C-alpha cells in the first residue's frame, strides 16, 4: 500500500492505495488488511486500484467481499480509482474517483515497485514484491515489502523487508542510517550512533543461519 495525503477544502486526510490484480484472492487481501492494521496509525482510509482486465460482475463480487473484510479490521474503503474500464460514478455505493498524481511517482514491473521520487517524512510505501527506491528515504518514512528492498540513496526511516515472513528477503542500501530495520518480523531499532564501518556506508541486511539480523558492508 502506498500512503498519500489528499487536500480538501475543509482539511486533509491520509489514504492508502491498495493495488488489486486479476485473480486476487480474498484471503490474500484479508492478510494484507491484518498486516496493515498492525503497523499503521488510525484513520485508515483505503483507495482501491484495480489493475488489469476485470470482468465487471466478478469485480462487484470481489469488491463486496473486500468491503466486508475491511469492516472486520476497522478499515474504511474510501473510494475506487478510475481507469479505462471503470468509468461509472460508483460501484456498490463506493465512489469512483480520479486522484491527481496518485500513482505518478511509481511504476510496477513484474512485481517490482520502482519509486523515482524521494520518500519524504510521513510517507509510507507498501508493496507485495520488491521495492526499489532510486533516491532517498527520509526520517519518519516507511518502506514495507514482502520481498527485497533496494535504496540507492540515503536510507533513514523504517525499512521492513520480507513482511509476509520471507526469511530470504534482503535489504540493500547505498547510505545506511535508518531508524529501524526488519526482515521477516525480526527487527532492530538503531537509536544510537552506528559504528563508522556501517554509518552512511553501502550495506546489505540479511538474516543469518540463526535468524539474527546481519549487517554486511558491500563495498570494501
N, C-alpha and C positions, 0 to 999 in steps of 0.2 A: 504494500500500500504506500502511496505517495502523499505526503501531507502538503496541503496548500492552505492559504488564507484568502477568504473571499470578503471583499469590502462591499458593504451595503450602505444605503443612505443613513440607516439608523445604527450602524456599527459594523463589526467584523465577526467572523466565526471561522474556526478551523474545520476543514473537512479532509477526508482521506479518499483517494481514488483506488478502488479495487478493480483490477482488470480481470475479466472472465472470458475464457476461451471456449469455443465449441467443444462439447464433450466433458465440460467441467462437472464434477460430481458434488452433490450437496454435502457429502461427508467431508470432502476436502475443504469446502468453503466454511463449514462449521469449525473445522480445525483452525482455519485462519482467523475466524472470529474469536475462538477461545484464546489463541496466542495474542491477538490484537488486544483483547480485554485485559490481559495480564500485564502488558507492557506500556499501555497508553493511558493518558490522563482521562478525565471526564470530558463531557461534551463531545461524544463520539458520533460525529456525522460522517456518513459514508456515501460517496458518489460512485455508482456502478458504471463501469466502462466495458460494454460487450464488444469484444474484438473478434472479427471474423464473420463468417456466414452463419446466421442463426435463423432457424425456422421460427416464425413469429409465435405460433401456438406453443411450441416447445419452450421458447423464451418466456412466455407468460407463465407457464407452469413452473419453470425454474425460478423465475422472479418471485412467485408466491412462496416457494419453499425458502428462498433466500431471506425474504422479508420475515417469515415466521422464525427462522433461525436467528436473525439479528435481534428480534424482540426477546428471545430467550436469554441472550447475552447482554441485554440492555443497550443495544446499539440502534442507531437511527439511520435507516435508508433514506437519505435526504432527496436524492434525485438520480436520474439516469442520463449519461452523456449522449447527446445527439450524434448520429453518424449517418452515413449514406443509406442505411437500411432502416434506421429508427428516426422517423420524421414526425411522428404523432406528438400531440401535446403531453400525453401521459399514458402510462401503462399501469393498470390496476390501481389507479389513483396516485401513482408516484410520478411526479412531473419529469418531463424530458427537457433538458436544458442544454445550452451551449455556454460553457465557461471559457471566457477568453484566456488563452495562454495556459490552459490546464496541463497539457502534456507536452508543450513545445520544447522543453529542455531535455526530453528523454526520447530514446529510440529503443525498440525491442528487436533484437536479432537472435533467433534461436535460443530463447530462454535467458539471454544475457541482456541486462538493462544497462544502457550507457547514459551517463549523466554528464552533459557537456558544460554545465554551469556550476559555479560554486554552491556547495550545500551550506547555507548560512545558518546562524544560530536560530534555533526554534524549529527548523525544518526536519522532518522525518521522512526517510525513503525506505520502503519495504518492498521486497520483490521475491517471487518464487523462482529462484535460479541464481545466477551470478550477477554481481553488480560491479561495474567499472565506473569510477569517478575520475574524470580526466583533469580535474582541477584540485580543489582542496575541500576539506570538511572543517567547519568552524566549531568552536566551543558550543556546547549545548545543542548540537545537531546529532542526529542518529541515523545510522545506516544498518539495516537489518536484511540479511539474505539467507535463503535456505542453502545456498551454495557458497562459493568463494567471493571474497571482496578484494578488489584492486583499487588502490587510491594513488594516483600519480603525483599528487601534491602533498602538502602537509595534512596529516590526519589528527585532528582533535576530536572532541565529542565522544560518542559511544559507537563502537564498531562491533557488530554482532553477526558472525557467520555461522552457518550450519544451524540455523534457528529451529529447524524441524528435527534435530537430532543427528545430523550427519557429522560423525567424528572425523571424517576425512577432509572436511572443509578447511580452507586456509585463508589467512588474511595477508595481503601483500601491500606494503606501504612504502612510499618513497621518502617520507619525512615523518618519523614516528613520534607522536606526542599526544596520545588520546587520553580521555578521562576514564574510559572503561573498554576492555576487550573481552569478547566471549566467543567460544566455539562450542556448539552442541550443549549449550546451557551451563558450561563451565566458564566462570568469569573471573576477572581480576580488575579491581579498581586501581588506578595509577595516580594517587593523590600526591605522593611525594615526588621530588625531583628524580628523574631517571638517571641511571649511570651514563657516563659520557659515550660509552661504546654503543648505546641504544638511542639516546636522545637525539632527535632530528636526523636519524640515520635510516637507511633503507633496511627494512625489517620484514621477515616472514614470521607469522604467528601460526603455530600448529599444535596439535595435541601429541604428546609423546606416548610411548607404549604403556605408560601408567596413567593415562588420561590427565596429564598435567599440561598446562599451557607452557609452550616453549617459544621463546623469542630468539630468532636466529638472524643475525646480520647477513644480508645478501650481497653486500659489497665489501670486500676486504680493504 
